Amino acid sequence: MTGKLPQGTLPWFDMVGGEIVKAAKRVGLPPDFSLSVIERYTDGADLGDGLRQGLRIDVADSALTYRVGVFWEERADVMIEVTSLAAQRLNLMFGDDPDYRRTLEEVVAHGAMRVTGDLGPLGPVFDSAHDGIVIRTG
């Protein structure tokens, strides 16, 4: 899969999940690690079958899988809820851009992004996946 994808589309969410899987293989996860993560747009569109724009990531015994689309009432160990505009701003900046951390702090401070729970060993995986997502986001 190559080229830029419009943010928020099904192929884009699938690409994000794939980048996270690749990053987990590069970074590695501790043995017997398990965690669930939901990242969803608070203003996300309906995808059908009760699913909304977002991504569910499950790690069971250090094996990472993902699903495109999340149920509104669905919960996970880590919840990342973000507006589509805030996500777009962040997904257009590389991780080493000096404005990236400032923008991340700004969207959290203004409530455009809320994170509950601790990513733990998945934090470096998300960081590692970020630039690949930026490259593929149009």
N, C-alpha and C positions, 0 to 999 in steps of 0.2 A: 504494500500500500504506500503510494508516494503522493506528493502534492499537498497543497493547503486545503483544509476542510473548514467549512463555515462552523463557527463555534455554536454548540448547542444542538447540532443535528445528530441523528443516530450514528452516522459514520464517525462523527467527531468524538462522541462519547466512547465508541468502540476503540478508536485510536488511542484515547486517553487510557482506557483500561489496558490496552496492549503495551503502551509505554510504561505503565506501572509494573506490569508483569516482567518486562525486559529489565527494568531497573532493579526489581527484587532479585533477579538472577545475577545481575552485576554486583549489587551491594551484598547480597546474602541476608538470610534471616536466621535468628538463633534456632537451634533444634527445639522441637516441640512447642514452637511459638504459635499462638492462636489469637486472633483479634478480628473484629468486624468493624467496618467503616462505611458510613453513608455520607456522600457528598451530594447535596441537592440544591437546586435553585429555589429560593423562597418564592420567586415569581415565575417558576417553571411552567412550561406548557404541558398539556396532557398528551401522553404518548399512546393512549389507548390501553385497554385492559386494566385500568386503574393505576397505571404507571405514569410518573411525571419525570421531567428532565432531571437526570442525576445518575449517579453511579454507586453501586454497592460493591464493596471489596470484602472478601472473606479470606482469612488466613487460617487454615486448620493444619496443625502439625507442620508448620512452615511451608505449606503449599498454598500459593495465592491464586485465587480465582476472582472474577468480577462478573457483574451483570449490569447491562445498560438499562436504566430506568429504575425508579424507586417508588414505593408506595408512600403516600403522604404520611400515614400513621406508622410506618416502619421505623424501627429503632435499631441502633447498633452501639457497640462499645464506644465508638467515636462518632460524633455527629458534626459534620461541617455543613453549615447552612449559609448560603451566599446568594446575593442578588446576581442576576445574569450580567448586569453592567459591571459590577465589581469583579466578577470572574473574568470578564472580557478584558478589563484593564490589566489584571494580573497575568493573563495568558498571552499578552502581547509584549511582555517585558522579560528579558532573560534574567536568570537568577543573579548574575554578577552586575547587573545594571544598578547603579547607586540609588536610583529611584524605586527599585523593586521593593526593598525592605520598608522604605518610607511609605510607599503606597499600601503595602500589606498592613502596616500599623494603622494607617489612616482608615482603611475600610473596616478594620476591626473596631477602632475607636468610634466610628460613626454608626456602628451596628449593621453595616452592609454585609458583614461576615461574622458568624459566631461559630466557635469551635468548643465543643464539650468533649471531655475525655482526653486521653493521652495516646498519641500515635506510637510512642516508644520507639522500637526498632523500625517502624514504618516511616518515621520522620525522614531519615536519610534516603529512603526509597523514594518518597514523594519529591524530595529535593533533587534527586538524581534524574527523575522522570521529567521534571519541569521544563528544562530547555528543549527536550525532544518534542514536548507538547507545543511549546512556543513556535518552534520551527514549522510545525504542521498545521498551525492555526491561521486561518485566513479571515 
